[in-house]
Amino acid sequence: MKTLMTSMALLLGMAGTQVMADTSNPLAAERWKSRPLIVVAPNDRDESWRTFQEELMQPANREAFIEREMVLYTVIDGVGQRNGEPLSPQATLALLKKLDVEPGGPTRLLLVGKDGGTKIDQRAPLDASAIFATIDKMPMRQKP
């Protein structure tokens, strides 16, 4: 908990007022290009996060993830990443603010559509097949 509070204090201290601008929100760059899947967990030992991470790594799920033009954002213990690459503290804070998510709360998963709207907002347990099924029902995913 102390690490989380230290991370958040650092984020808040570094963020300043620039975080309020939409340009610092990493989801703005994803709009109409990809479907962000965001997982926020209190720490890397969180069982629901670890189980979901293993599920996503299965070959069929990796393929389904890529086929659906998804990107994975994680905020674990207050530290943000996009597809395994670090986010700046400002971008991490902007992401959390945009989604109205507290980093120290229970594990939470959000799916954002290409239109920028939140399509799924759930707490554990996290289920990749349910996420893929939701995407497959989206109008942009339907074949003409």
Rosetta constraint file for C-alpha pairs under 8 A:
AtomPair CA 1 CA 5 HARMONIC 6.22 0.50
AtomPair CA 2 CA 6 HARMONIC 6.09 0.50
AtomPair CA 3 CA 7 HARMONIC 6.06 0.50
AtomPair CA 3 CA 77 HARMONIC 7.54 0.50
AtomPair CA 4 CA 8 HARMONIC 6.14 0.50
AtomPair CA 4 CA 42 HARMONIC 7.67 0.50
AtomPair CA 4 CA 77 HARMONIC 5.52 0.50
AtomPair CA 4 CA 78 HARMONIC 6.08 0.50
AtomPair CA 4 CA 104 HARMONIC 6.85 0.50
AtomPair CA 5 CA 9 HARMONIC 6.04 0.50
AtomPair CA 6 CA 10 HARMONIC 6.15 0.50
AtomPair CA 7 CA 11 HARMONIC 6.15 0.50
AtomPair CA 7 CA 77 HARMONIC 7.57 0.50
AtomPair CA 7 CA 78 HARMONIC 5.83 0.50
AtomPair CA 7 CA 79 HARMONIC 7.46 0.50
AtomPair CA 8 CA 12 HARMONIC 6.00 0.50
AtomPair CA 8 CA 78 HARMONIC 6.27 0.50
AtomPair CA 9 CA 13 HARMONIC 5.97 0.50
AtomPair CA 10 CA 14 HARMONIC 6.08 0.50
AtomPair CA 10 CA 89 HARMONIC 7.98 0.50
AtomPair CA 11 CA 15 HARMONIC 5.84 0.50
AtomPair CA 11 CA 89 HARMONIC 5.21 0.50
AtomPair CA 11 CA 90 HARMONIC 6.69 0.50
AtomPair CA 11 CA 93 HARMONIC 6.60 0.50
AtomPair CA 12 CA 16 HARMONIC 6.98 0.50
AtomPair CA 12 CA 93 HARMONIC 7.53 0.50
AtomPair CA 14 CA 89 HARMONIC 7.11 0.50
AtomPair CA 14 CA 90 HARMONIC 6.96 0.50
AtomPair CA 15 CA 19 HARMONIC 5.86 0.50
AtomPair CA 15 CA 89 HARMONIC 6.83 0.50
AtomPair CA 15 CA 90 HARMONIC 4.84 0.50
AtomPair CA 15 CA 93 HARMONIC 7.27 0.50
AtomPair CA 17 CA 21 HARMONIC 7.98 0.50
AtomPair CA 18 CA 24 HARMONIC 7.28 0.50
AtomPair CA 19 CA 24 HARMONIC 5.70 0.50
AtomPair CA 19 CA 25 HARMONIC 7.46 0.50
AtomPair CA 19 CA 90 HARMONIC 5.94 0.50
AtomPair CA 19 CA 91 HARMONIC 7.29 0.50
AtomPair CA 19 CA 93 HARMONIC 7.16 0.50
AtomPair CA 19 CA 94 HARMONIC 5.47 0.50
AtomPair CA 20 CA 24 HARMONIC 7.45 0.50
AtomPair CA 20 CA 94 HARMONIC 7.00 0.50
AtomPair CA 21 CA 25 HARMONIC 7.40 0.50
AtomPair CA 22 CA 28 HARMONIC 6.90 0.50
AtomPair CA 23 CA 28 HARMONIC 6.71 0.50
AtomPair CA 24 CA 90 HARMONIC 6.95 0.50
AtomPair CA 24 CA 91 HARMONIC 5.55 0.50
AtomPair CA 24 CA 94 HARMONIC 6.26 0.50
AtomPair CA 25 CA 29 HARMONIC 7.98 0.50
AtomPair CA 25 CA 91 HARMONIC 5.68 0.50
AtomPair CA 25 CA 92 HARMONIC 7.96 0.50
AtomPair CA 25 CA 94 HARMONIC 4.96 0.50
AtomPair CA 25 CA 95 HARMONIC 5.46 0.50
AtomPair CA 25 CA 98 HARMONIC 7.29 0.50
AtomPair CA 26 CA 30 HARMONIC 7.21 0.50
AtomPair CA 26 CA 91 HARMONIC 6.09 0.50
AtomPair CA 26 CA 94 HARMONIC 7.60 0.50
AtomPair CA 26 CA 95 HARMONIC 6.49 0.50
AtomPair CA 27 CA 31 HARMONIC 6.71 0.50
AtomPair CA 27 CA 36 HARMONIC 7.37 0.50
AtomPair CA 27 CA 95 HARMONIC 7.06 0.50
AtomPair CA 27 CA 116 HARMONIC 7.54 0.50
AtomPair CA 28 CA 116 HARMONIC 7.69 0.50
AtomPair CA 29 CA 33 HARMONIC 7.99 0.50
AtomPair CA 30 CA 34 HARMONIC 5.42 0.50
AtomPair CA 30 CA 35 HARMONIC 7.19 0.50
AtomPair CA 30 CA 36 HARMONIC 7.20 0.50
AtomPair CA 30 CA 114 HARMONIC 7.16 0.50
AtomPair CA 31 CA 35 HARMONIC 7.91 0.50
AtomPair CA 31 CA 113 HARMONIC 7.92 0.50
AtomPair CA 31 CA 114 HARMONIC 5.16 0.50
AtomPair CA 31 CA 115 HARMONIC 5.86 0.50
AtomPair CA 31 CA 116 HARMONIC 5.65 0.50
AtomPair CA 32 CA 114 HARMONIC 4.49 0.50
AtomPair CA 32 CA 115 HARMONIC 5.81 0.50
AtomPair CA 32 CA 116 HARMONIC 7.72 0.50
AtomPair CA 33 CA 69 HARMONIC 7.69 0.50
AtomPair CA 33 CA 114 HARMONIC 6.20 0.50
AtomPair CA 34 CA 69 HARMONIC 5.12 0.50
AtomPair CA 34 CA 70 HARMONIC 5.39 0.50
AtomPair CA 34 CA 71 HARMONIC 6.63 0.50
AtomPair CA 34 CA 113 HARMONIC 7.51 0.50
AtomPair CA 34 CA 114 HARMONIC 5.51 0.50
AtomPair CA 35 CA 68 HARMONIC 7.57 0.50
AtomPair CA 35 CA 69 HARMONIC 6.06 0.50
AtomPair CA 35 CA 70 HARMONIC 4.46 0.50
AtomPair CA 35 CA 71 HARMONIC 6.16 0.50
AtomPair CA 35 CA 111 HARMONIC 7.07 0.50
AtomPair CA 35 CA 112 HARMONIC 5.69 0.50
AtomPair CA 35 CA 113 HARMONIC 4.99 0.50
AtomPair CA 35 CA 114 HARMONIC 5.21 0.50
AtomPair CA 36 CA 70 HARMONIC 5.59 0.50
AtomPair CA 36 CA 71 HARMONIC 4.85 0.50
AtomPair CA 36 CA 72 HARMONIC 5.91 0.50
AtomPair CA 36 CA 73 HARMONIC 6.74 0.50
AtomPair CA 36 CA 111 HARMONIC 5.95 0.50
AtomPair CA 36 CA 112 HARMONIC 5.25 0.50
AtomPair CA 36 CA 113 HARMONIC 6.95 0.50
AtomPair CA 36 CA 114 HARMONIC 7.93 0.50
AtomPair CA 37 CA 70 HARMONIC 6.74 0.50
AtomPair CA 37 CA 71 HARMONIC 6.04 0.50
AtomPair CA 37 CA 72 HARMONIC 4.95 0.50
AtomPair CA 37 CA 73 HARMONIC 6.00 0.50
AtomPair CA 37 CA 109 HARMONIC 7.23 0.50
AtomPair CA 37 CA 110 HARMONIC 5.85 0.50
AtomPair CA 37 CA 111 HARMONIC 4.56 0.50
AtomPair CA 37 CA 112 HARMONIC 6.37 0.50
AtomPair CA 38 CA 72 HARMONIC 5.95 0.50
AtomPair CA 38 CA 73 HARMONIC 4.57 0.50
AtomPair CA 38 CA 74 HARMONIC 5.60 0.50
AtomPair CA 38 CA 75 HARMONIC 7.81 0.50
AtomPair CA 38 CA 109 HARMONIC 5.61 0.50
AtomPair CA 38 CA 110 HARMONIC 5.07 0.50
AtomPair CA 38 CA 111 HARMONIC 6.27 0.50
AtomPair CA 38 CA 112 HARMONIC 7.98 0.50
AtomPair CA 39 CA 49 HARMONIC 7.77 0.50
AtomPair CA 39 CA 72 HARMONIC 7.76 0.50
AtomPair CA 39 CA 73 HARMONIC 6.36 0.50
AtomPair CA 39 CA 74 HARMONIC 4.84 0.50
AtomPair CA 39 CA 75 HARMONIC 6.40 0.50
AtomPair CA 39 CA 107 HARMONIC 7.19 0.50
AtomPair CA 39 CA 108 HARMONIC 5.76 0.50
AtomPair CA 39 CA 109 HARMONIC 4.52 0.50
AtomPair CA 39 CA 110 HARMONIC 6.52 0.50
AtomPair CA 40 CA 74 HARMONIC 5.74 0.50
AtomPair CA 40 CA 75 HARMONIC 4.70 0.50
AtomPair CA 40 CA 76 HARMONIC 5.89 0.50
AtomPair CA 40 CA 101 HARMONIC 7.87 0.50
AtomPair CA 40 CA 103 HARMONIC 6.15 0.50
AtomPair CA 40 CA 107 HARMONIC 5.58 0.50
AtomPair CA 40 CA 108 HARMONIC 5.27 0.50
AtomPair CA 40 CA 109 HARMONIC 6.47 0.50
AtomPair CA 41 CA 46 HARMONIC 6.77 0.50
AtomPair CA 41 CA 49 HARMONIC 6.61 0.50
AtomPair CA 41 CA 74 HARMONIC 7.87 0.50
AtomPair CA 41 CA 75 HARMONIC 6.38 0.50
AtomPair CA 41 CA 76 HARMONIC 4.97 0.50
AtomPair CA 41 CA 77 HARMONIC 6.57 0.50
AtomPair CA 41 CA 103 HARMONIC 6.61 0.50
AtomPair CA 41 CA 104 HARMONIC 7.17 0.50
AtomPair CA 41 CA 105 HARMONIC 7.31 0.50
AtomPair CA 41 CA 106 HARMONIC 6.51 0.50
AtomPair CA 41 CA 107 HARMONIC 4.32 0.50
AtomPair CA 41 CA 108 HARMONIC 6.55 0.50
AtomPair CA 42 CA 46 HARMONIC 6.90 0.50
AtomPair CA 42 CA 76 HARMONIC 5.84 0.50
AtomPair CA 42 CA 77 HARMONIC 4.92 0.50
AtomPair CA 42 CA 78 HARMONIC 7.42 0.50
AtomPair CA 42 CA 103 HARMONIC 6.10 0.50
AtomPair CA 42 CA 104 HARMONIC 4.85 0.50
AtomPair CA 42 CA 105 HARMONIC 6.28 0.50
AtomPair CA 42 CA 106 HARMONIC 6.62 0.50
AtomPair CA 42 CA 107 HARMONIC 6.54 0.50
AtomPair CA 43 CA 76 HARMONIC 5.21 0.50
AtomPair CA 43 CA 77 HARMONIC 4.50 0.50
AtomPair CA 44 CA 49 HARMONIC 7.28 0.50
AtomPair CA 44 CA 50 HARMONIC 7.22 0.50
AtomPair CA 44 CA 76 HARMONIC 6.12 0.50
AtomPair CA 44 CA 77 HARMONIC 7.06 0.50
AtomPair CA 45 CA 49 HARMONIC 7.74 0.50
AtomPair CA 45 CA 50 HARMONIC 6.91 0.50
AtomPair CA 46 CA 50 HARMONIC 6.23 0.50
AtomPair CA 46 CA 107 HARMONIC 7.71 0.50
AtomPair CA 47 CA 51 HARMONIC 6.05 0.50
AtomPair CA 48 CA 52 HARMONIC 6.09 0.50
AtomPair CA 48 CA 107 HARMONIC 7.16 0.50
AtomPair CA 48 CA 124 HARMONIC 6.05 0.50
AtomPair CA 48 CA 125 HARMONIC 6.09 0.50
AtomPair CA 48 CA 126 HARMONIC 6.83 0.50
AtomPair CA 49 CA 53 HARMONIC 5.97 0.50
AtomPair CA 49 CA 107 HARMONIC 7.02 0.50
AtomPair CA 49 CA 126 HARMONIC 7.85 0.50
AtomPair CA 50 CA 54 HARMONIC 6.24 0.50
AtomPair CA 51 CA 55 HARMONIC 6.24 0.50
AtomPair CA 52 CA 56 HARMONIC 6.18 0.50
AtomPair CA 52 CA 126 HARMONIC 6.03 0.50
AtomPair CA 52 CA 127 HARMONIC 6.96 0.50
AtomPair CA 52 CA 128 HARMONIC 7.40 0.50
AtomPair CA 53 CA 57 HARMONIC 6.37 0.50
AtomPair CA 54 CA 58 HARMONIC 6.78 0.50
AtomPair CA 55 CA 61 HARMONIC 7.16 0.50
AtomPair CA 55 CA 128 HARMONIC 7.06 0.50
AtomPair CA 56 CA 61 HARMONIC 5.42 0.50
AtomPair CA 56 CA 62 HARMONIC 5.99 0.50
AtomPair CA 56 CA 65 HARMONIC 7.98 0.50
AtomPair CA 56 CA 128 HARMONIC 6.83 0.50
AtomPair CA 57 CA 61 HARMONIC 6.65 0.50
AtomPair CA 57 CA 62 HARMONIC 5.87 0.50
AtomPair CA 58 CA 62 HARMONIC 6.13 0.50
AtomPair CA 59 CA 63 HARMONIC 6.18 0.50
AtomPair CA 60 CA 64 HARMONIC 6.18 0.50
AtomPair CA 61 CA 65 HARMONIC 5.93 0.50
AtomPair CA 61 CA 128 HARMONIC 7.40 0.50
AtomPair CA 62 CA 66 HARMONIC 6.27 0.50
AtomPair CA 63 CA 67 HARMONIC 6.01 0.50
AtomPair CA 64 CA 68 HARMONIC 6.17 0.50
AtomPair CA 64 CA 132 HARMONIC 7.35 0.50
AtomPair CA 65 CA 69 HARMONIC 6.61 0.50
AtomPair CA 65 CA 70 HARMONIC 5.62 0.50
AtomPair CA 65 CA 71 HARMONIC 7.90 0.50
AtomPair CA 65 CA 132 HARMONIC 7.75 0.50
AtomPair CA 66 CA 70 HARMONIC 5.92 0.50
AtomPair CA 68 CA 132 HARMONIC 7.86 0.50
AtomPair CA 68 CA 135 HARMONIC 7.52 0.50
AtomPair CA 68 CA 141 HARMONIC 7.97 0.50
AtomPair CA 71 CA 82 HARMONIC 7.10 0.50
AtomPair CA 71 CA 83 HARMONIC 6.19 0.50
AtomPair CA 72 CA 82 HARMONIC 5.73 0.50
AtomPair CA 72 CA 83 HARMONIC 5.05 0.50
AtomPair CA 72 CA 84 HARMONIC 7.93 0.50
AtomPair CA 73 CA 80 HARMONIC 7.12 0.50
AtomPair CA 73 CA 81 HARMONIC 5.55 0.50
AtomPair CA 73 CA 82 HARMONIC 4.46 0.50
AtomPair CA 73 CA 83 HARMONIC 6.21 0.50
AtomPair CA 73 CA 84 HARMONIC 7.96 0.50
AtomPair CA 74 CA 79 HARMONIC 7.84 0.50
AtomPair CA 74 CA 80 HARMONIC 5.54 0.50
AtomPair CA 74 CA 81 HARMONIC 5.27 0.50
AtomPair CA 74 CA 82 HARMONIC 6.59 0.50
AtomPair CA 75 CA 79 HARMONIC 5.12 0.50
AtomPair CA 75 CA 80 HARMONIC 4.22 0.50
AtomPair CA 75 CA 81 HARMONIC 6.46 0.50
AtomPair CA 75 CA 92 HARMONIC 7.34 0.50
AtomPair CA 75 CA 103 HARMONIC 6.99 0.50
AtomPair CA 76 CA 80 HARMONIC 6.62 0.50
AtomPair CA 76 CA 103 HARMONIC 7.52 0.50
AtomPair CA 77 CA 103 HARMONIC 6.85 0.50
AtomPair CA 77 CA 104 HARMONIC 7.17 0.50
AtomPair CA 78 CA 92 HARMONIC 7.91 0.50
AtomPair CA 78 CA 103 HARMONIC 5.67 0.50
AtomPair CA 78 CA 104 HARMONIC 7.54 0.50
AtomPair CA 79 CA 86 HARMONIC 7.86 0.50
AtomPair CA 79 CA 87 HARMONIC 7.69 0.50
AtomPair CA 79 CA 89 HARMONIC 7.44 0.50
AtomPair CA 79 CA 92 HARMONIC 7.06 0.50
AtomPair CA 80 CA 86 HARMONIC 6.06 0.50
AtomPair CA 80 CA 87 HARMONIC 5.12 0.50
AtomPair CA 80 CA 88 HARMONIC 7.34 0.50
AtomPair CA 80 CA 89 HARMONIC 7.37 0.50
AtomPair CA 80 CA 91 HARMONIC 7.92 0.50
AtomPair CA 80 CA 92 HARMONIC 5.16 0.50
AtomPair CA 81 CA 85 HARMONIC 5.12 0.50
AtomPair CA 81 CA 86 HARMONIC 4.32 0.50
AtomPair CA 81 CA 87 HARMONIC 4.94 0.50
AtomPair CA 81 CA 92 HARMONIC 7.88 0.50
AtomPair CA 82 CA 86 HARMONIC 6.45 0.50
AtomPair CA 82 CA 87 HARMONIC 6.61 0.50
AtomPair CA 87 CA 91 HARMONIC 5.97 0.50
AtomPair CA 87 CA 92 HARMONIC 6.02 0.50
AtomPair CA 88 CA 92 HARMONIC 6.15 0.50
AtomPair CA 89 CA 93 HARMONIC 6.12 0.50
AtomPair CA 90 CA 94 HARMONIC 6.09 0.50
AtomPair CA 91 CA 95 HARMONIC 6.04 0.50
AtomPair CA 92 CA 96 HARMONIC 6.31 0.50
AtomPair CA 93 CA 97 HARMONIC 6.05 0.50
AtomPair CA 94 CA 98 HARMONIC 5.98 0.50
AtomPair CA 95 CA 99 HARMONIC 6.29 0.50
AtomPair CA 96 CA 100 HARMONIC 5.76 0.50
AtomPair CA 96 CA 101 HARMONIC 5.14 0.50
AtomPair CA 96 CA 102 HARMONIC 6.84 0.50
AtomPair CA 96 CA 103 HARMONIC 7.44 0.50
AtomPair CA 97 CA 101 HARMONIC 6.54 0.50
AtomPair CA 106 CA 123 HARMONIC 7.06 0.50
AtomPair CA 106 CA 124 HARMONIC 7.93 0.50
AtomPair CA 107 CA 123 HARMONIC 5.82 0.50
AtomPair CA 107 CA 124 HARMONIC 6.08 0.50
AtomPair CA 108 CA 121 HARMONIC 7.24 0.50
AtomPair CA 108 CA 122 HARMONIC 5.73 0.50
AtomPair CA 108 CA 123 HARMONIC 4.40 0.50
AtomPair CA 108 CA 124 HARMONIC 6.44 0.50
AtomPair CA 109 CA 120 HARMONIC 7.43 0.50
AtomPair CA 109 CA 121 HARMONIC 5.80 0.50
AtomPair CA 109 CA 122 HARMONIC 5.35 0.50
AtomPair CA 109 CA 123 HARMONIC 6.11 0.50
AtomPair CA 109 CA 124 HARMONIC 7.68 0.50
AtomPair CA 109 CA 126 HARMONIC 7.16 0.50
AtomPair CA 110 CA 118 HARMONIC 6.87 0.50
AtomPair CA 110 CA 119 HARMONIC 7.36 0.50
AtomPair CA 110 CA 120 HARMONIC 5.18 0.50
AtomPair CA 110 CA 121 HARMONIC 4.47 0.50
AtomPair CA 110 CA 122 HARMONIC 6.51 0.50
AtomPair CA 111 CA 118 HARMONIC 5.87 0.50
AtomPair CA 111 CA 119 HARMONIC 5.43 0.50
AtomPair CA 111 CA 120 HARMONIC 4.90 0.50
AtomPair CA 111 CA 121 HARMONIC 6.72 0.50
AtomPair CA 111 CA 131 HARMONIC 7.76 0.50
AtomPair CA 112 CA 116 HARMONIC 5.79 0.50
AtomPair CA 112 CA 117 HARMONIC 5.48 0.50
AtomPair CA 112 CA 118 HARMONIC 4.41 0.50
AtomPair CA 112 CA 119 HARMONIC 5.57 0.50
AtomPair CA 112 CA 120 HARMONIC 7.20 0.50
AtomPair CA 113 CA 117 HARMONIC 5.49 0.50
AtomPair CA 113 CA 118 HARMONIC 6.33 0.50
AtomPair CA 113 CA 119 HARMONIC 6.25 0.50
AtomPair CA 120 CA 131 HARMONIC 7.84 0.50
AtomPair CA 122 CA 126 HARMONIC 7.75 0.50
AtomPair CA 127 CA 131 HARMONIC 6.60 0.50
AtomPair CA 128 CA 132 HARMONIC 6.27 0.50
AtomPair CA 129 CA 133 HARMONIC 6.11 0.50
AtomPair CA 130 CA 134 HARMONIC 6.21 0.50
AtomPair CA 131 CA 135 HARMONIC 6.38 0.50
AtomPair CA 132 CA 136 HARMONIC 6.16 0.50
AtomPair CA 133 CA 137 HARMONIC 6.55 0.50
AtomPair CA 134 CA 138 HARMONIC 6.86 0.50
AtomPair CA 135 CA 141 HARMONIC 6.84 0.50
AtomPair CA 136 CA 141 HARMONIC 5.65 0.50
AtomPair CA 136 CA 142 HARMONIC 6.88 0.50
AtomPair CA 137 CA 141 HARMONIC 6.83 0.50
AtomPair CA 137 CA 142 HARMONIC 6.90 0.50
AtomPair CA 138 CA 142 HARMONIC 6.55 0.50
